[in-house]
C-alpha cells in the first residue's frame, strides 16, 4: 500500500510523497466514492419503499410486493393498450390522408372520364352520320370495348374515322389508370373504417381488463387512489433503471434497513480513514484499513440494534423502539457517526451494558468526582490526609479519587461526603472523565 510503516507520518526526507502514497490516496478516494454511491442507492431504495408502502385503500396499506406483482400484469396490459393505440393512431392518420387524396383522385377521374365521354360522343355522331351503328351504352368503358371489337370493319368501311378512333383510344388510355386509382382508393376507404372499429373495441376490452386488475386491490377503489397506485406502477416500470432498483426496493424492509446501516457504517469508517490520511498525513497497512472498515460496519450494526432495543445511547428510544416506523435519514446518520467514531460508540455500548446488567460483583455504579475536591476540603476546613488515613488508601490513589480521574469506591464516597457535609449527588457523577489524547488507543 505504501512504503511508510503503520501509523508513520507521510513526510519523507525530501518532503515529497512517494508513488505508494499517491496509490494509497487514489484507492482511498475511489473506495470512499464507491461506498458513497452504494449508500445513495440503498438509501434511495429505502425511501422509495417507505413512500410506496404508505398508500392506503380503505384504511389498509398496500405492501410493496403486492404492488410489484400487480405491476407485472399491469405492464403487459398497458403495453398492449399502447401498441393498439399507436396502430389506431396510424389508421386514423391513414384515413385522413385517404380523405385528402380522394378529392384529388376523384377530380382526376372525372376529368379523364369527361374527355373519354366527349371523344366517344364525337365518334358515335360521325358513325351515325355515316349510317353505321354506334356504341350504345351508358358506360364509357363498355362503349370503348364495343368500338374496339368492330375497329377493323369500321376502318375498312370508313377510313376517314381513324383520327376520331385514335382520339377515343388516347382518352381511354388516360381514363383507365385514373379509374383504377379511384377504385383502389375507394376500396381502401371502405375497409379502413371496420379496422378502426376493431381496434377501438379491442382497446375498450383491454381497458376493462385493466380495471379488473385494480379490483384485485379493492372492489371499491376511488379515482384518486387509483391514480396514486398508477403513479407507483409507472415508477416501478420506468425502464432500465427500475429493472436495477426494483430488486432492492422489493427487499424485506428489515434486510434493506440493515444493509443501509452496514453500508453507512462502512462509509463512516472510510471517512475516518480518508481524514486521517489526508489531514494527519498518516498511512496504515492494508490489514489495518480492512479492520477499521469491518469495525465501522459492525459498530454501526451494534449501535442500531441497541437503539432499536430502546436503550438510550444517543437517540430517543421512543422514536426507535418497538415497531415504530424507521426514519432512513436518522438511521443513516446514526450508522455514519457510529462508523466514524467507532471507539466512542463501543465505549457508549459498554456503559449501557454495565447499566443494564449491573456492576460486577453486585457493587454500585462507578462514580467519579465531578471536580477537583481540594477546594471543598479547604472550605470545610478538613485535611485530605486525615480522610485518606481513615480510608486506608495510598497517596497516589487518593489523589486520583479527589482529583476526579479515578472512580471512587462507594464507601469512600460516603466518607468524603460526610466529612465535607455535601450531598453525594453534588460531589460525584457516573459519567467517566474524558481521557487525555495520549491515553486514547
N, C-alpha and C positions, 0 to 999 in steps of 0.2 A: 504493500500500500504506500509506504513511504520509507525513506532511509532514516527517518527520525524515530528514535525509540519511543516507547509508550509514555505519554504524558510529557514529552520533551517539547520545549518551545521551538517553533519553526523559525529560527534565526541562525542560519549558517554563518561561518566566519566572514564570508564576503558580503553578507547582508542580502543575498539573493535566495529565492526559493529554488528547490530542485525540481526536476521533471516529475519525480514521485509525488511531490506536494501538489503540483498542478493536476496530476491524475487523481489524487485524493479529493481535491476540491471539486473537480468535474463530476466525479462519481457521487459525491455527497449532494451536489446540486441536482443531478439527474435523479437520484433516488428520492430526494425530497419532493421533486416535481411530480414524479410518477405516483408517489404515495398521495400527494395532494389531489391529483386527478382522480385516483381511485376513491378517495374520501368524498370528493364532489359528486361522483356518480352514485355512490351508495347513499349519500345524504339526499340527493335529488330523488332517488328511488323511494327512500323512506318517506319523504314529504309527499310524493305523489300517491303512495299507497295510503297514507293517512288521510289525504284530501279526498281520494276516491271512496274510501270506506265511510266517509261522512254522509253519503247520500242515503236518505231515508224514504221509504214508501210506506204510507200508513203507519208511521211511527217505528218501522223496523229498518235497521241498517242493511244495505246490500253489501255483502262481502266482496272482496276483490276477485275471488276465484269464480264466483257466480257471474260477475261481470265479464271476466275473461272467457268463460265458456259461452256466454251469450254473444260475445264479440266475434267468436269464430263463425257462428251461424249468421250473425248479422252482416259480417264482412262478405260472405258468399252471396247472400241475398242482395245486399247493396251493390255488389259488383254486377250482378245480373241486371238490376234496375238501371245502373249507369250505362251498361253496354246497350240495353234495349233503348234507353233514352237517346243515346248517341245515334243509333240506327234510325230511330223515329225522327230525329232532327235532320238527318241526311235525307230521309224520304220527303219530309216537308220542304226541304230546300230544293229537292228534285222537282216536286210538284210545282213550286213557284217558278223554277226555271222552265218547266214544260209550258206553264201558262203564258210566260213571256215569249217563248219561242213559237208557241202555237199561233199567235197573232200574225207573226211574220210568215210562217209556213202556209197558213190559210190564205193570206193575201197573195202569196206567190202562186198558190194553186189556182185561185180564182182568176188571176191574170192569165196563166197559161191555158186554162180551160176556155176562157173567153176568146183567146187567139185561135184555139182549135175550133171552137164553135163557128167563128166568123169564116175561117178557111173552109170548113165543111159546108156552111151555108152557101158560100160563093160557088163551090164546086157543084153542089146539088142544083143550084139555079141554072148553071151552064149546061148541066146534064139534062135538065127539064127542057131548056130551050132547044137542045139538040134532039129532043124527042126520045131520050133514053131515060130509063127509070133511075132515080137517085137512091141514096141510102136512107131508108125510112126507120128512124129510131130516135128516142129521146136521149140515149146515152151516146156521147161523142165517141167513146171508145168503140162501141158496137158499130157505129156508122163507119169509123175508120177501118175496122176489120172487114166490113162488108165491101167497102171500096177496094181494099187490098185483094179480096178474093176475085174481084172482076177486073183487076187492073189491066191485065194483058188484053182482054177483049175490048175494054174501053179505049185503050190507047190504039188498038188496031182500027177501031171504027171512028174514033175521034182523037186523032193525034194532036189536035190543037189544044186539048185539055191537059197536056203534060205539065205546063207551068203551074196550073191550079192544083194538079195532083202532087207536084213537088212541094207546094206551099202547105198542103194538108199533112204531108209526111214530116216536114220540118216542125210544124206546130205540134204534131203528136210526139215527136222526139223530145220537145221541151216540156210537154204536158205530162208524159209518163213518169219521170222521176219526181216531179212536183206532187203528183198523185200518190206515189209510193211513200214519199216523206210524210205527207199528210196522214195517210192511213197508219203508218208506223207510229206517228206522234199521238194519234187518237187512241190507238190500242194501248200505248204506254200510259196515257192519261186515264183511260178507263180501268187499268189494272192497279194503278198506284193507290187509289182510294181504299180498296179492300186490304191492301198491305198495311196501310196506315191504321186501319181499324183493328187489324190483328195485333199490331204492336201496342196499340192503346189498351186493348183488352188484356194483353199479357202483362203490361206494366201494372194495370189495376189489380190483377190477380196476385202479382208478386208483392205489391204493397199490402195486400190483405195478409199474406204470409208473414210480412214484417210486423204487422200489428199483432198477429198471433204470437210472434216471438216475444214481444213485450208483455203479452199477457202471462208469460211464464214467470215474470217478476211479480205481477199482481194483476188480478182480474180488473181492478179499477185503478188505473194509473192516469193521473191528470196530465194535461199537456205540458205544464211547467216541469214536472218531474221527468216526463219522457224526454224533454229537451235536454235536461241535465244529464240524464243517462246517455243520450246520444252523443253529447259532448265528450263524455268519458270514453265512449266506444270509438269515436273519431281519434281521440288522443292515444288510445291503445292500438290503433290501426293506422298510424301516421307514417308508415314507410319503414326504411331500413333501420332507423334509429329505434323505433318501437320494437322491432324484432330483437334488437340487442338489449333493450332495457326491460322488456316485458318479463323475461325470466327472473330478473331482480325484483321488479315490482310485485310479482305474484309469489315471492318467497313468504314463508311463515313470518309474521311480524317479529317474533322473538329472535329468530335466526337473523333477520335483517338488522335488527337493533344491535344484537351482539356483534355482528360483523362490523357495523358502524363504530361501535365502541372500540373494538380491537384496532381497526384501521386508524381511528383518531388517536389512540394511544401510540401507535407506531409513528404517526405524524408528529405528535408531541416530542417523542424521543428523537426523531430526525431533526426537528427544530433545535433541540438542545445540543445535539452533536454538531450541527452546522454552526450554531452560535459559538460553541467552544472552539471550533476550528478557525473561524474567521475573526472572531473578536479577541480570543485569548491566545491565538496562534499556537494551539496545541494539537498534536496528532497522536492517534492511538493505533494499536494493531487492529486488524480486521476482526479478530475474535472479540475484542473489547466493544467495537461498534455493534457487532451482531448481538452481544449480550445486552447492551443498552437498549437496543430495539426490542428485544424479547421482554426485558424488564418493563419497558414502557407499555407494551401491549398487555402484559399480564397485570400490571398495576392498574391500568385503566379498567380492565375487566373486574378486578377485585373491588375497586372503588365503586364501580357501578352496582355490583352485587350488594355491597354494604349499603349504598344509598337506597336501592330497591327494598332492602330488608327493613328500612325505616330507621337506621342508626344515623343520628345527626352528625355527619362528618363535616361537610362544608355546604350542605344543602338542606332545605326544609323537608323533613321526612314526609310531611303531609302531602307534598306535591309528587313524591316519587314512590311512596309505599303503596302496597296493595295492588289493585287493578286499575289505578288511575291512569289516564292517557299519558303517554310519554312525549315530552317535547323534544323533537330531534335536535333542535339547536342547543338546548341545555345539555342533552346527552353528549353532543359533540364537544361542547365547551368543557364539560366535566372530564371527558376522556383525554382531551388535548392537554389540559393542565395536569392531569394525572401522569401522562407520559412525559410532560415537560419537567415536572417536579416530582419524579418518582420517589426520591429519597424521602421528601416530606410526606408524600402520600402514604408511604409504608409506615412511617412513624405515627401518622394520624390513625391508621388502621390498628396498629399495635395498641395505641392508647385506648381506642374504643373497645378493643378486645379485652384489655385489662379491666375496663369498667364493667363489661358485660359478665365476665367470668369471676370478677373479684380479684383482689390482690393475692399473691402467692402466700400460702400458709394461713389464709383467713385473716391477715392483717388489714388495717385500714388503708385507704388510698394514700399513695405517696404525696407528701406536701413539701413545698419549699417556702422559704421566707419571701415575702412579697418584695422586700427591700433590705438593704443593709441595716441590721438591728443594733449596731453600735450606738447610734444616736438615741434609740429608745432606751438602751441601758443607761446612758448618761442622764436622760431626762428623768428616769425613775430612780436615779441615784443608786444604781446597782452595779456591781462589778461582775463582768462576764466570767472572770476566773473562778468566782465562788460557785456560780451555776455549773460551770464546766466540771468543777471538782465533785459537786453533788451527782452529776450525771455519769461520772467516771469516763469521760471522753478525753481523747488526746487533743493536743493543741491544734494540730492541722485540721482534724475532723471537725472540731467545734467551730473553728473559724469559717470552714466551708458551710456549716449549718447556718450560722447567723449572717454570713455574707450572701446567702441565697443561691449558692452554687451546688449544694448537695441536699438531697431530701432529708428531712428531719424525722426521726422515729416518733411515733405517736406519744410515747411517754415524755420525750424531750419537749414536744410541742406543749403539752400541758404544763410542764415545769416552767418553761420560758414564759408562757402566757400568764401563769400565776405570779411569777416574780415581777413581771413588768406591769401587771394589773391591766392588761389589754385583752379583749376577747380574741380567741384564736382566729376567728374568721377575718379579723383586721390585720393579722400578722402573717398568715400562711395561705397558700394557694396551691391547687392541684395542677396548675399549668407549669410545665417544666420551663426553666430559663433557656433562652437562646444560647446555642453553643457558639463559641468563637470560630471564625473561619478556619483557623489552623487546626481545630479539633474535629472539623467535619470530615467524613470519609471522602 
